[in-house]
């Protein structure tokens, strides 16, 4: 089967699907659609077709593109048109997770699988409400139980919806903790040895005093107002000569 004849079917599958489709899922669907053919479509052929489709819709001519997100491929509008499309979705685009929910979600994302007790130990507060809201939004899921803890508590992990929501394909795409913290670090001021060399003049004070560092490493006031005036320096008119 020619690639050119497969591509339209892959496009329509991605377009019509209500969830991201993996290359393997697309391969199975294509083969089911053409079950009467003796030659089955291979995964390699489908992946080659997908690359061609992505390149096609990357053109500025199209306002949407094929993106690998949420563990599979889907059609998404390009960023330049998000504000226009948002008008059709009302408050959906305005809803935001609360700070508590974001904290809980971040802990689950980086510590999964994790129990509610472990989440609360990190946050220091009860997290029942946050966990329940995240479950309702399908951003997290119950992945099992911790058999090593008393009572075998439920453990939580992020879902495919979480990956789709944040535009990633796996938790490996999450920014590393060090990368996040590095943005908050403040670099210290670098002081070079030459900044402390002898006889280096310091900025003048308000009364125009001139301070320098002498050879002994001590501050010395060289302002004219502090010069010693001898009697020999005063002329007969009482002026300093």
HELIX and SHEET records of a PDB file:
HELIX    1   1 UNK A    3  UNK A   16  1                                  14    
HELIX    2   2 UNK A   23  UNK A   33  1                                  11    
HELIX    3   3 UNK A   43  UNK A   57  1                                  15    
HELIX    4   4 UNK A   79  UNK A   81  5                                   3    
HELIX    5   5 UNK A   82  UNK A   86  1                                   5    
HELIX    6   6 UNK A   90  UNK A   93  5                                   4    
HELIX    7   7 UNK A   99  UNK A  111  1                                  13    
HELIX    8   8 UNK A  116  UNK A  123  1                                   8    
HELIX    9   9 UNK A  128  UNK A  136  1                                   9    
HELIX   10  10 UNK A  160  UNK A  166  1                                   7    
HELIX   11  11 UNK A  171  UNK A  173  5                                   3    
HELIX   12  12 UNK A  177  UNK A  182  1                                   6    
HELIX   13  13 UNK A  193  UNK A  196  5                                   4    
HELIX   14  14 UNK A  224  UNK A  226  5                                   3    
HELIX   15  15 UNK A  231  UNK A  233  5                                   3    
SHEET    1   A 2 UNK A  64  UNK A  69  0                                        
SHEET    2   A 2 UNK A  72  UNK A  77 -1                                        
SHEET    1   B 3 UNK A 114  UNK A 115  0                                        
SHEET    2   B 3 UNK A 154  UNK A 158 -1                                        
SHEET    3   B 3 UNK A 140  UNK A 145 -1                                        
SHEET    1   C 2 UNK A 211  UNK A 213  0                                        
SHEET    2   C 2 UNK A 219  UNK A 221 -1                                        
END                                                                             
